[in-house]
């Protein structure tokens, strides 16, 4: 990679420069980025050129089709997103000391719990705590664990939260694993684990937490999963099962919408029953913040209400 000039050893970029860089990286076009940022294109070009000069490496490939990030640009893009998240969290940390809960709370959730928690959570915040701004990040538990540790999210709803001194965990509910199949395909009220893993399964790859959990219990009884298709994405997984490409193993909450609409059905796995704990996790130094406490309390209330109404089990 050709250097533009000698990089600064004490780089202290303006946040504005990083915001400009991220906009160009997302738009892949200087003209569109300048319109989105509402600044003149020559001024934006100068900012990007200055950024590259400070770094000593190009962060964009200029092509006839537009702007593509270089390898160095990809690294900067990841770091810049993390920096912006830290700035938002810093704003929250400062404003959260006010008497009335306020500030930004970044909430991380897996796709399926988030489908049922996020809408009522946002509605409650708007109605009861309008000075709290929620920002949602979707991700699976392993990703959320990493982002929580980095301080990029303030509160995470996740399965099997890490047991660490700086992470505070509060249980939401204990879910159980179910056999999932197309509507009308399951002819028993329940399935043993040995029977479940013998079905033609559509499952995620390791190191997915769910896959590791199922493998662990299957190994304990000397059984092997009959996997006919691997897919790393819950929506693709459910779609393949819905269209008859096999069965899968998920929590009941993972297919709640599909069971209610009649496109999938679920039967509990017994002998042994497999528990999977859904938790809410925060960093210990964030737990004392009023806004974090409010969001956690409302999240628990929403989940408890779903369980009480036997919608979530």
N, C-alpha and C positions, 0 to 999 in steps of 0.2 A: 504494500500500500504506500503510495507516495505521500510524503509529508508536505503540508502547506508551508509550515515554518516550524521553528522550535516551539514546542508546547510550553505553556506557563506551568511552573512547578507549584504555584500557589493560586490555583484557579478558583475564583469566587464569582460565579455567574449570577446575573440578575434572574430572578424568577420569571420576569417578563421574557427573557431570551429563551428560557426553557419552554415556556408556554408557546412562544412562536414556533420553536423547533417541533414540538409535539403536533401543532396544528398542521404544519407542512407535511410531517410524516404521515398524518392521518388522511389528509386530502390528496397527497401525492401530486400536488399541482400548486405552483406558486400563486397563480391568479385566483384560484378558488380559496386558498388559504388567506390571501390578502383581503378578499371580500368578507370572509368569515370573521377575520380579526378587525375589519374596518380600518385598515391602514393601507397606505399606498404601497404598491408592489415594489418599487425601487427601495423604499425604506425597509421592507421585509427582507429583500435580497441582501441588503447591507447587514442586517442583523444576523442572518444565517452565515454570511461570509465572515463576519467578526467572530461568531461562535467557532467556526472551523479554524480560524486563525489562532484563537486562544487555545484550542485543543491540539492544534498541530496536525490534525488528520481530517480528511473530508468525511462528512456525515451523510452526504447525499451523492448518489449518481445522477447526473443530469442527462436525461435522454430526450429524444424527440417526443416521447409520450408523457414526460413529466419528471417527477422526482422520486427516486427510490432510495431508501436508507441503505448505507453501506453496512459492513459488519460492525464497524465502530459505531455507526448510527443506531444499530439494533441494541447494542449495549447501552448507549446513552438513553434510548427510548425507554428501556426497562427501568433504568435508574431514575429517569425524570418522572415517570409515573409514580414511583415510590416516594420521591421527594415531595411531589404535589399532595400525595396522601398524607405524608407526615405533616405538611403545613396545615392541611385541613384538621388533622388531629390536634395539632398544637393550638389552633384557634379554639377547638372544643375544650381543650384542657384549661385554657385561660378563662373562657366564658362560663364554664361549668361551675365555677365558684360562686356565681350569683345566687341570691336567695331563691329565685324561681328557676327551675331547671331550664336551661337554654343551651344553644350551641349545636354543633354538628356531631352526630353519632353515626359512624360507619358500621353497618351491620352486615355480617357475612352469613350466608345460609346455603345449604345444598339446594338443588333445584326443587325437589318435591316438598320438603317441609316449607320452603320459602313460598311455594305456590299457595299454601293455606294460611301461613302466618303473615306474610308481608302485606297483603291488602288490608286486613283488619288492623294490623299494627299501624300502618300509615294513617288510616282513618281515625284511629284513636289519638294519635299524636296531633293530627291537624285539629281535632275537636277539643282535646283536653290540654295539650301542651304545644300551642302553636309556635312557641319560640325554640322548640327543638326541631332541627332539620335532620331528617333521616337520609342516608345514602346507602343503597343496597349493593352488595357485591355477591354474585353467585359463584359458588365453587364447591368442590367436594371436600370432605373432611381433611384430607391430607394437605390440600392447598390452603384451606382456611387456617389450619394449625400453623403453617409457615407464615402467613400474613398476619396472624394474631401475634406471633412472637416478634415480628418486625415492627409492630405498632401501626400497621397499615389499616387495621380494622379495630374498632373499640369493643365489639361484642360479636361472638360467633355462636350460631346454633349449629351443633355438629354431633356426630356419633362418636362415642368413645374418645372424649377430649383427653389430651395428654395430662398425665399426672406430673406436674412440675411445681416447684416452690413458688414461682412467679405467676402461675395460672390458677385462678379461682373457678371452680366448677360447681354448677348447681344443676341437679337432675330435673329434666322436664317430664319425661315418661320413659318407661321400659317398653320398647316395641319387641315384637316377636316376628320371626321369619315365616313367610307363607310361600306355598307353591302358587305360581301365577300362570294362567293359561287363557286361551281365547274363550269367550263365553260359550258354555256348554261342553267344554272339553274335559272337565274334571268331574269324575263320577264318584268320588268318595268325600265324606265330610271332613276328613283329615288324612294326612300322609305321614308315614314315618320318614325320618331323614334318609334312611337307606332307600326307600321307595322314591323319594323326591329326587335324589341325585342320580338315580337310574334312568330318569326321564331324559329325552333329548333336550339338552339345556342350551339356552342362549345366555351367556354370562360375560361379565367384564373380565379383563385380564388382571393378573397381579401386577402391581401392588395395591389394587383397589381394596379398600378396607372391608367391604362386604364380601368380596371374593376370598380374602384371607380368613375371614370369620367362618365362612361355609367350609373352606378347605380344612381348617383346624378341626371342626367338629366331624367332618367326614373321615379324616385321618384317625380320629379317636375311636371310630367304630369299624375301621378297616375297609371303608368304602371309597370309591373313586368317582369323581364327577364325570358324567357322560356329556361332555361339552361338544355340541355340533357346530356352534358358531360363537365366536368371540366378538364383542362390540363394547367399546369404551365410550359410553354416552347413554344416559338413562332414557332419553326420548327415542333414540334409535332402537335401543333394546326393547322397549315396550312396543314400538311399532312392528318390529320383526315378530314378536310373540303374537301380537294382535292379528297379524296376517298369516299365522299358521306355521311359522318357521321353527317352532319349538316352544318350550316352557322356560320359565326362569324362576329365580328365588329372590324375593324382595320383602320389604315390610308391607303391612297393609296400607300404611300411610303413603307408600310409594306408588300405589295404584288406586288411591281413593277416588280420584276423578273418573278413572276408567271403570271402576266397579259401579259407581253411581250412574254412569251413562250406559252400562251394560255391554261394554266392548271387551272387558277382561273380567275374569273371576279369580278369587283367591281362596285357598284352603290352608288352614294352619299346619305347620310341620310339628310333629310330636315325636317322642321317643328317639332322641331327646328334643325338648323344646329349646330353641335357640333364642336367647335374649340379646337385644341390641339397645343400649341405653342412649337416648337422645338427651343432650345436655345443652346448657348455655354456658359459655366460657368467656371470661374476661381476664385481662392482665391484672395482677394484684394492685398495681399502682393506679389503675383506672377505676377499680371497683368503688372507691369512695366518692366518685363524681356523681352528682345528683342526676344529671341527664342519663348516664349509664344505668343507674339504679332504676330510674323510671322506665326506661326501655326494657330492661330485664323483667321488671315486675309485670308490665303489660304483656310481654311475650309469654310469660308463665300463665297469666290469666287467660289468654287466648287459647293456649294448648289445653289447659284444664277444662275450658268450656267445650272444646271439641271432643274431649274424652268423656265429659259428663253427658253430652248429648249422643254418645256412642257413634259419632261420626268417625273419630280416630280411635283405633284400638291396636 
